[in-house]
Amino acid sequence: MSATTTDAAATRARARTGRRFNTSALVMVLYLVFLFLPIYWLINMSLKPNSEILGGVTFWPRNFTFDNYVTILTDPSWYMGYVNSIIYVSLNTLISITVALPAAYAFSRYHFMGDKHLFFWLLTNRMAPPAVFALPFFQLYSSIGLFDTHIAVALAHCLFNVPLAVWILEGFMRGVPKEIDETAYIDGYSFGRFFTRIFMPLIASGIGVTAFFCFMFSWVELLLSRTLTATEAKPIAATMTRTIGASGIDWGVLAAAGVLTIVPGALVIWFVRNYIAKGFALGRV
């Protein structure tokens, strides 16, 4: 009787486990469908001519075409938008990390008057919307001849990327024991040599996470990059508005541009994926 009761209890437990597994699998499938449906639909539209897009809803291209991608990759007014975006985003990421590394080290290793207030003030710059600074930046850069240049957008994006970089890196640096610094000084390391050869490798995952967030925030920001550029440094996000004309919206080209806009971000995630995994596990992210 006891064995029968035990078997029945085990059967019920397996049934409950199976139901929980089925429910979890269903939720995961629904989540993935919800997540990838917009991306699939964007790719689907990019492979159709406008006549098919406007003709009704089709779940796959009936008149398969790469003409939309050919238009973007052969028209300088289109592909230069990607080049301009990559240039100023890369500049911003490099500048932000270069400035944030010594600043974060100072916040993590030293205590000085007003350090917490200064740290909070840096974060308030990240909290402010870019629209607040659009007009001051426009007037300043126009007066000193930096308007419509890559460095202008890169420096403007530092306003919200440097505080973010300092905040993330400070969390990683605080986790490194101070005894490592003292041991390196006793061994005769200069600060520069210690920082580049010993300290930076210890926070490599933090630098990778910081580079990822700086790249992403600068890549998707539109207001400042559009306000501070006209033709020479015009980003792809601003160029995409060219699809609106007297004949309507060129949906196919616009969708193809959107697909190609996702590619740089996906590549960045691929190259720093290991650092991101460690960073989310160890750092202040």
Contacts in CASP RR format, 6 or more apart in sequence:
PFRMAT RR
TARGET T0000
AUTHOR 0000-0000-0000
METHOD contacts of the structure
MODEL  1
MSATTTDAAATRARARTGRRFNTSALVMVLYLVFLFLPIYWLINMSLKPN
SEILGGVTFWPRNFTFDNYVTILTDPSWYMGYVNSIIYVSLNTLISITVA
LPAAYAFSRYHFMGDKHLFFWLLTNRMAPPAVFALPFFQLYSSIGLFDTH
IAVALAHCLFNVPLAVWILEGFMRGVPKEIDETAYIDGYSFGRFFTRIFM
PLIASGIGVTAFFCFMFSWVELLLSRTLTATEAKPIAATMTRTIGASGID
WGVLAAAGVLTIVPGALVIWFVRNYIAKGFALGRV
39 262 0 8 1.000
42 255 0 8 1.000
42 258 0 8 1.000
42 259 0 8 1.000
43 255 0 8 1.000
43 259 0 8 1.000
44 58 0 8 1.000
44 59 0 8 1.000
44 60 0 8 1.000
44 61 0 8 1.000
45 53 0 8 1.000
45 251 0 8 1.000
45 252 0 8 1.000
45 255 0 8 1.000
46 68 0 8 1.000
46 69 0 8 1.000
46 252 0 8 1.000
46 255 0 8 1.000
46 256 0 8 1.000
46 258 0 8 1.000
46 259 0 8 1.000
47 61 0 8 1.000
47 64 0 8 1.000
47 65 0 8 1.000
47 66 0 8 1.000
47 68 0 8 1.000
48 58 0 8 1.000
48 61 0 8 1.000
48 62 0 8 1.000
48 63 0 8 1.000
48 64 0 8 1.000
48 65 0 8 1.000
48 252 0 8 1.000
49 63 0 8 1.000
49 65 0 8 1.000
49 67 0 8 1.000
49 252 0 8 1.000
50 250 0 8 1.000
50 251 0 8 1.000
50 252 0 8 1.000
51 63 0 8 1.000
52 58 0 8 1.000
52 61 0 8 1.000
52 62 0 8 1.000
52 63 0 8 1.000
53 251 0 8 1.000
53 252 0 8 1.000
54 251 0 8 1.000
68 252 0 8 1.000
68 253 0 8 1.000
68 255 0 8 1.000
68 256 0 8 1.000
69 256 0 8 1.000
69 260 0 8 1.000
71 78 0 8 1.000
71 253 0 8 1.000
71 256 0 8 1.000
72 78 0 8 1.000
72 79 0 8 1.000
72 253 0 8 1.000
72 256 0 8 1.000
72 257 0 8 1.000
72 260 0 8 1.000
73 79 0 8 1.000
77 239 0 8 1.000
77 242 0 8 1.000
78 236 0 8 1.000
78 239 0 8 1.000
78 253 0 8 1.000
78 257 0 8 1.000
80 234 0 8 1.000
81 234 0 8 1.000
81 235 0 8 1.000
81 236 0 8 1.000
81 239 0 8 1.000
82 236 0 8 1.000
82 260 0 8 1.000
82 261 0 8 1.000
82 264 0 8 1.000
84 150 0 8 1.000
84 229 0 8 1.000
84 232 0 8 1.000
84 233 0 8 1.000
84 234 0 8 1.000
84 235 0 8 1.000
84 236 0 8 1.000
85 219 0 8 1.000
85 225 0 8 1.000
85 235 0 8 1.000
85 236 0 8 1.000
85 237 0 8 1.000
85 264 0 8 1.000
86 264 0 8 1.000
87 150 0 8 1.000
87 233 0 8 1.000
88 150 0 8 1.000
88 151 0 8 1.000
88 153 0 8 1.000
88 154 0 8 1.000
88 157 0 8 1.000
88 218 0 8 1.000
88 225 0 8 1.000
88 233 0 8 1.000
88 235 0 8 1.000
89 154 0 8 1.000
89 157 0 8 1.000
89 215 0 8 1.000
89 218 0 8 1.000
89 219 0 8 1.000
89 264 0 8 1.000
90 215 0 8 1.000
91 150 0 8 1.000
91 151 0 8 1.000
91 154 0 8 1.000
92 153 0 8 1.000
92 154 0 8 1.000
92 155 0 8 1.000
92 157 0 8 1.000
92 158 0 8 1.000
92 161 0 8 1.000
92 214 0 8 1.000
92 218 0 8 1.000
93 161 0 8 1.000
93 211 0 8 1.000
93 214 0 8 1.000
93 215 0 8 1.000
93 218 0 8 1.000
95 154 0 8 1.000
95 155 0 8 1.000
95 158 0 8 1.000
95 162 0 8 1.000
96 157 0 8 1.000
96 158 0 8 1.000
96 161 0 8 1.000
96 162 0 8 1.000
96 164 0 8 1.000
96 165 0 8 1.000
96 210 0 8 1.000
96 214 0 8 1.000
97 165 0 8 1.000
97 207 0 8 1.000
97 210 0 8 1.000
97 211 0 8 1.000
97 214 0 8 1.000
99 158 0 8 1.000
99 162 0 8 1.000
99 165 0 8 1.000
100 162 0 8 1.000
100 165 0 8 1.000
100 166 0 8 1.000
100 169 0 8 1.000
100 210 0 8 1.000
101 169 0 8 1.000
101 195 0 8 1.000
101 200 0 8 1.000
101 207 0 8 1.000
103 162 0 8 1.000
103 166 0 8 1.000
104 165 0 8 1.000
104 166 0 8 1.000
104 169 0 8 1.000
104 170 0 8 1.000
104 171 0 8 1.000
104 173 0 8 1.000
105 173 0 8 1.000
105 195 0 8 1.000
105 199 0 8 1.000
107 115 0 8 1.000
107 119 0 8 1.000
107 166 0 8 1.000
107 170 0 8 1.000
108 170 0 8 1.000
108 171 0 8 1.000
108 173 0 8 1.000
108 174 0 8 1.000
108 175 0 8 1.000
109 173 0 8 1.000
109 178 0 8 1.000
109 181 0 8 1.000
119 166 0 8 1.000
119 167 0 8 1.000
119 170 0 8 1.000
122 162 0 8 1.000
122 163 0 8 1.000
122 166 0 8 1.000
122 167 0 8 1.000
123 163 0 8 1.000
123 167 0 8 1.000
125 159 0 8 1.000
125 160 0 8 1.000
125 162 0 8 1.000
125 163 0 8 1.000
126 160 0 8 1.000
126 163 0 8 1.000
126 164 0 8 1.000
126 167 0 8 1.000
128 160 0 8 1.000
130 160 0 8 1.000
130 221 0 8 1.000
130 223 0 8 1.000
130 224 0 8 1.000
131 223 0 8 1.000
133 156 0 8 1.000
133 159 0 8 1.000
133 224 0 8 1.000
134 223 0 8 1.000
134 224 0 8 1.000
134 227 0 8 1.000
137 152 0 8 1.000
137 156 0 8 1.000
137 224 0 8 1.000
137 227 0 8 1.000
137 228 0 8 1.000
138 147 0 8 1.000
138 227 0 8 1.000
138 228 0 8 1.000
140 146 0 8 1.000
141 147 0 8 1.000
141 149 0 8 1.000
141 152 0 8 1.000
141 156 0 8 1.000
141 228 0 8 1.000
146 152 0 8 1.000
146 155 0 8 1.000
147 228 0 8 1.000
147 229 0 8 1.000
147 230 0 8 1.000
148 228 0 8 1.000
148 229 0 8 1.000
148 230 0 8 1.000
148 231 0 8 1.000
148 232 0 8 1.000
148 233 0 8 1.000
148 234 0 8 1.000
149 232 0 8 1.000
149 233 0 8 1.000
150 233 0 8 1.000
152 228 0 8 1.000
152 229 0 8 1.000
152 233 0 8 1.000
153 224 0 8 1.000
153 225 0 8 1.000
153 228 0 8 1.000
153 229 0 8 1.000
153 233 0 8 1.000
153 235 0 8 1.000
154 218 0 8 1.000
156 224 0 8 1.000
156 225 0 8 1.000
156 228 0 8 1.000
157 217 0 8 1.000
157 218 0 8 1.000
157 221 0 8 1.000
157 224 0 8 1.000
157 225 0 8 1.000
160 217 0 8 1.000
161 213 0 8 1.000
161 214 0 8 1.000
161 217 0 8 1.000
161 218 0 8 1.000
164 210 0 8 1.000
164 213 0 8 1.000
164 214 0 8 1.000
164 217 0 8 1.000
165 210 0 8 1.000
165 213 0 8 1.000
165 214 0 8 1.000
167 284 0 8 1.000
168 206 0 8 1.000
168 209 0 8 1.000
168 210 0 8 1.000
168 213 0 8 1.000
168 283 0 8 1.000
168 284 0 8 1.000
168 285 0 8 1.000
169 203 0 8 1.000
169 206 0 8 1.000
169 207 0 8 1.000
169 210 0 8 1.000
170 284 0 8 1.000
171 283 0 8 1.000
171 284 0 8 1.000
172 203 0 8 1.000
172 205 0 8 1.000
172 206 0 8 1.000
172 279 0 8 1.000
172 282 0 8 1.000
172 283 0 8 1.000
172 284 0 8 1.000
173 199 0 8 1.000
173 203 0 8 1.000
176 199 0 8 1.000
176 202 0 8 1.000
176 203 0 8 1.000
180 198 0 8 1.000
180 199 0 8 1.000
180 202 0 8 1.000
181 194 0 8 1.000
181 199 0 8 1.000
184 194 0 8 1.000
184 198 0 8 1.000
185 194 0 8 1.000
189 197 0 8 1.000
189 198 0 8 1.000
200 207 0 8 1.000
204 275 0 8 1.000
205 274 0 8 1.000
205 275 0 8 1.000
205 278 0 8 1.000
205 279 0 8 1.000
205 282 0 8 1.000
205 283 0 8 1.000
206 275 0 8 1.000
206 278 0 8 1.000
206 279 0 8 1.000
206 282 0 8 1.000
206 283 0 8 1.000
207 275 0 8 1.000
208 272 0 8 1.000
208 275 0 8 1.000
208 276 0 8 1.000
208 279 0 8 1.000
209 272 0 8 1.000
209 275 0 8 1.000
209 276 0 8 1.000
209 279 0 8 1.000
209 280 0 8 1.000
209 283 0 8 1.000
209 285 0 8 1.000
211 268 0 8 1.000
211 272 0 8 1.000
212 268 0 8 1.000
212 269 0 8 1.000
212 272 0 8 1.000
212 275 0 8 1.000
212 276 0 8 1.000
213 285 0 8 1.000
215 265 0 8 1.000
215 268 0 8 1.000
216 265 0 8 1.000
216 268 0 8 1.000
219 264 0 8 1.000
219 265 0 8 1.000
220 237 0 8 1.000
222 235 0 8 1.000
222 237 0 8 1.000
222 238 0 8 1.000
225 235 0 8 1.000
225 237 0 8 1.000
225 238 0 8 1.000
226 234 0 8 1.000
226 235 0 8 1.000
226 237 0 8 1.000
226 238 0 8 1.000
229 235 0 8 1.000
229 238 0 8 1.000
236 257 0 8 1.000
236 260 0 8 1.000
236 261 0 8 1.000
237 261 0 8 1.000
239 257 0 8 1.000
240 254 0 8 1.000
240 257 0 8 1.000
240 258 0 8 1.000
243 249 0 8 1.000
243 250 0 8 1.000
243 251 0 8 1.000
243 253 0 8 1.000
243 254 0 8 1.000
243 257 0 8 1.000
269 276 0 8 1.000
279 285 0 8 1.000
END
